Amino acid sequence: TAMDQIKNKVCAVHWLGRVDYQEAWALQQRWAAEIGRGERPESLLLLEHPPTFTFGRRGQAKHLLWGEEELAARGVTVHWVDRGGDVTYHGPGQLVGYPLLRLAVERITYLRRLEEALIAALAYLGVSAGQIEGLTGVWVERGGAPAAKIAAIGVKVDASGITRHGFALNIDPEMEYWQGIVACGLEGHPATSLAELVRPTPSLAEVSQAVIEAFGDRLNYAMQLEPSTEHLLAQSDQNR
């Protein structure tokens, strides 16, 4: 496929810091339109969100377990959005990635490549993770207990064939937020994080570096770091 050709496609990587969900969504819309018109290179946005629950197109309101008061007390906002999937949590301690790409393969192949990139990044960070047939996301087996999800994935491909939304990888988020939802509509599948699996927990910068490299490898892009991203990754070099 076109995606398997030599890495001559450039993907610009932008570290945005902590961004309100609505703001990041509006930015995706704007940039995706510019990429569709050829005014901007394909891009990977890396960021964090304040505590947020988002419902995808298959979302069911009953999967939100906290009422208005609890949500307000914990400072959580709720958004219904146009990605695939049900409900998921975004918050501090998570690396969120929004690839805005010209889709060269089928949507399902793209989803699997995103999963493979995150699995490769996790392997580099010392965590053995995998895919589960019939389920989206990246999973960690836990000897006999149900597999736990370490990364959630939900995407949309717009009319111009540009991807939106993406992945959320749990580094060290407050795990109690998952008690407020039936994550992805799946009962009995808990969430996990790098902090629960690796000591010392890799930094945001180290995780970002691993994800950027694996993303370039699995999706065949030459990753072009914007100044904000270089600044973030410089912190990871200081940690070594």
C-alpha positions as CSV (number, residue, x, y, z in Angstrom):
1,T,0.0,0.0,0.0
2,A,1.0,3.7,-0.3
3,M,1.6,3.7,3.5
4,D,4.3,1.0,3.1
5,Q,6.3,3.0,0.6
6,I,9.6,4.7,1.5
7,K,9.4,7.2,4.3
8,N,9.2,10.4,2.3
9,K,6.1,11.7,3.9
10,V,6.7,14.2,6.7
11,C,4.6,14.3,9.9
12,A,5.1,17.5,11.9
13,V,5.0,16.8,15.7
14,H,3.5,19.5,17.9
15,W,3.6,19.4,21.8
16,L,0.7,21.6,22.9
17,G,0.9,21.1,26.7
18,R,-2.3,21.0,28.7
19,V,-5.2,22.0,26.5
20,D,-9.0,22.2,27.2
21,Y,-10.8,19.5,25.3
22,Q,-13.1,21.8,23.4
23,E,-10.1,24.0,22.3
24,A,-8.1,21.0,21.1
25,W,-11.2,19.7,19.1
26,A,-11.6,23.1,17.4
27,L,-7.9,23.1,16.6
28,Q,-8.2,19.6,15.0
29,Q,-11.0,20.8,12.8
30,R,-9.1,23.8,11.7
31,W,-5.8,22.1,11.0
32,A,-7.5,19.1,9.3
33,A,-9.1,21.5,6.9
34,E,-5.7,23.1,6.1
35,I,-4.1,19.7,5.6
36,G,-7.0,18.8,3.3
37,R,-6.2,21.9,1.2
38,G,-2.5,21.2,1.2
39,E,-1.7,24.3,3.3
40,R,-0.1,22.4,6.2
41,P,1.9,19.2,6.5
42,E,0.3,16.1,8.1
43,S,0.6,16.5,11.8
44,L,0.7,14.7,15.2
45,L,-0.6,16.7,18.1
46,L,0.7,15.6,21.5
47,L,-1.0,17.1,24.6
48,E,-2.7,16.6,27.9
49,H,-6.3,17.4,28.9
50,P,-7.8,18.5,32.2
51,P,-10.1,15.8,33.6
52,T,-12.6,15.0,30.8
53,F,-15.1,12.3,29.8
54,T,-15.8,12.0,26.1
55,F,-18.5,9.9,24.5
56,G,-18.0,8.7,20.9
57,R,-20.7,7.9,18.3
58,R,-21.5,4.6,20.1
59,G,-21.7,6.3,23.4
60,Q,-24.5,5.5,25.9
61,A,-25.4,7.9,28.6
62,K,-25.9,5.0,31.1
63,H,-22.1,4.4,30.9
64,L,-21.6,7.7,32.8
65,L,-21.8,6.6,36.5
66,W,-21.2,9.9,38.3
67,G,-24.0,12.5,38.6
68,E,-23.7,16.3,38.1
69,E,-22.6,17.0,41.7
70,E,-19.8,14.4,41.6
71,L,-18.6,15.6,38.2
72,A,-18.5,19.2,39.5
73,A,-16.8,18.2,42.7
74,R,-14.0,16.5,40.7
75,G,-13.8,19.1,38.1
76,V,-14.7,16.8,35.2
77,T,-16.2,18.1,31.9
78,V,-18.3,15.8,29.6
79,H,-18.3,16.0,25.8
80,W,-20.2,14.1,23.1
81,V,-17.9,13.9,20.0
82,D,-17.7,12.5,16.5
83,R,-15.1,9.8,17.0
84,G,-15.8,6.0,17.0
85,G,-16.3,4.2,20.2
86,D,-18.1,4.7,23.5
87,V,-17.0,6.7,26.6
88,T,-13.3,7.3,27.7
89,Y,-11.5,9.4,30.2
90,H,-8.8,12.0,29.4
91,G,-6.8,13.8,32.1
92,P,-3.5,14.8,33.5
93,G,-0.9,12.1,33.5
94,Q,-2.0,10.8,30.1
95,L,-0.3,11.4,26.8
96,V,-3.0,12.2,24.3
97,G,-2.1,12.0,20.6
98,Y,-4.2,13.4,17.7
99,P,-2.8,12.3,14.3
100,L,-4.1,14.5,11.5
101,L,-3.1,12.4,8.4
102,R,-4.2,11.8,4.9
103,L,-5.5,8.3,5.2
104,A,-3.8,6.0,2.7
105,V,-5.2,2.7,4.0
106,E,-8.6,1.4,5.3
107,R,-9.7,2.8,8.6
108,I,-9.4,-0.5,10.4
109,T,-5.8,-1.0,9.1
110,Y,-5.0,2.5,10.4
111,L,-6.5,1.7,13.8
112,R,-4.3,-1.5,14.0
113,R,-1.2,0.5,13.0
114,L,-1.9,3.0,15.8
115,E,-2.2,0.1,18.2
116,E,1.1,-1.5,16.9
117,A,2.9,1.8,17.3
118,L,1.8,2.2,20.9
119,I,2.7,-1.5,21.6
120,A,6.2,-0.9,20.2
121,A,6.6,2.3,22.3
122,L,5.5,0.4,25.4
123,A,8.0,-2.5,24.7
124,Y,10.8,0.1,24.5
125,L,9.6,1.4,27.9
126,G,9.7,-2.1,29.4
127,V,6.0,-3.0,29.2
128,S,4.7,-6.0,27.3
129,A,1.3,-5.1,25.8
130,G,-0.8,-6.4,22.9
131,Q,-4.1,-6.3,20.9
132,I,-7.3,-8.2,21.7
133,E,-9.2,-9.4,18.7
134,G,-12.6,-7.6,18.4
135,L,-11.5,-4.8,20.8
136,T,-9.9,-1.5,20.1
137,G,-7.0,-0.2,22.2
138,V,-3.8,-1.6,23.8
139,W,-4.0,-4.2,26.5
140,V,-1.8,-5.6,29.2
141,E,-2.4,-9.3,30.3
142,R,-2.4,-9.8,34.0
143,G,-2.0,-13.5,34.7
144,G,-5.5,-14.8,35.0
145,A,-7.2,-11.5,35.7
146,P,-9.1,-9.7,32.8
147,A,-6.7,-7.8,30.6
148,A,-6.3,-4.1,31.5
149,K,-6.4,-1.3,29.0
150,I,-3.4,1.0,29.0
151,A,-4.2,3.0,25.9
152,A,-7.6,3.9,24.4
153,I,-8.1,4.6,20.7
154,G,-11.0,6.3,18.9
155,V,-10.7,7.9,15.4
156,K,-12.7,9.7,12.8
157,V,-11.9,10.1,9.1
158,D,-13.5,13.2,7.6
159,A,-14.9,13.6,4.1
160,S,-11.5,14.7,2.8
161,G,-9.9,11.5,4.1
162,I,-8.1,13.3,7.0
163,T,-7.9,11.5,10.3
164,R,-9.0,13.2,13.6
165,H,-9.0,12.2,17.3
166,G,-6.5,9.4,18.1
167,F,-5.1,7.8,21.3
168,A,-4.7,8.3,25.0
169,L,-1.9,6.5,26.7
170,N,-2.0,6.2,30.5
171,I,1.3,7.2,32.1
172,D,0.4,8.2,35.6
173,P,-3.2,9.5,35.7
174,E,-5.4,9.4,38.8
175,M,-7.0,6.0,38.3
176,E,-10.0,6.7,40.4
177,Y,-11.6,8.7,37.5
178,W,-12.3,5.5,35.7
179,Q,-14.8,4.7,38.5
180,G,-17.0,7.4,37.0
181,I,-17.6,5.5,33.7
182,V,-18.0,2.1,32.2
183,A,-14.9,2.7,30.0
184,C,-15.6,2.0,26.3
185,G,-18.8,0.4,27.4
186,L,-16.9,-2.7,28.5
187,E,-17.8,-4.1,32.0
188,G,-15.0,-5.9,33.8
189,H,-12.0,-4.6,31.9
190,P,-10.1,-2.2,34.2
191,A,-7.7,0.5,33.1
192,T,-4.0,0.4,34.0
193,S,-1.1,2.8,33.6
194,L,2.7,2.8,33.2
195,A,3.0,3.9,36.8
196,E,1.3,0.6,37.9
197,L,3.6,-1.5,35.8
198,V,7.1,0.1,35.7
199,R,9.3,1.6,38.4
200,P,10.5,4.3,38.1
201,T,7.6,5.6,36.0
202,P,8.9,6.9,32.7
203,S,8.5,10.7,32.3
204,L,6.1,12.4,29.9
205,A,9.1,13.3,27.8
206,E,10.5,9.7,27.7
207,V,7.1,8.3,26.8
208,S,6.6,11.0,24.1
209,Q,10.0,10.2,22.6
210,A,9.2,6.5,22.4
211,V,5.7,7.1,20.9
212,I,7.1,9.5,18.2
213,E,9.7,7.1,17.1
214,A,7.3,4.1,17.0
215,F,4.7,6.2,15.3
216,G,7.1,7.1,12.5
217,D,8.2,3.5,12.1
218,R,4.8,1.9,12.1
219,L,3.0,4.5,9.9
220,N,6.0,5.3,7.7
221,Y,6.6,8.9,8.4
222,A,9.7,11.0,8.8
223,M,8.8,12.7,12.1
224,Q,9.6,16.5,12.0
225,L,9.8,17.9,15.5
226,E,8.5,21.4,16.0
227,P,10.3,23.6,18.6
228,S,7.7,22.9,21.3
229,T,8.4,19.2,20.9
230,E,12.2,19.6,20.8
231,H,11.9,21.5,24.1
232,L,9.8,18.7,25.7
233,L,12.1,16.0,24.5
234,A,15.2,17.9,25.8
235,Q,13.8,17.2,29.3
236,S,14.0,13.5,28.6
237,D,17.7,13.7,27.6
238,Q,18.4,15.5,30.9
239,N,16.7,12.6,32.8
240,R,19.1,10.0,31.4
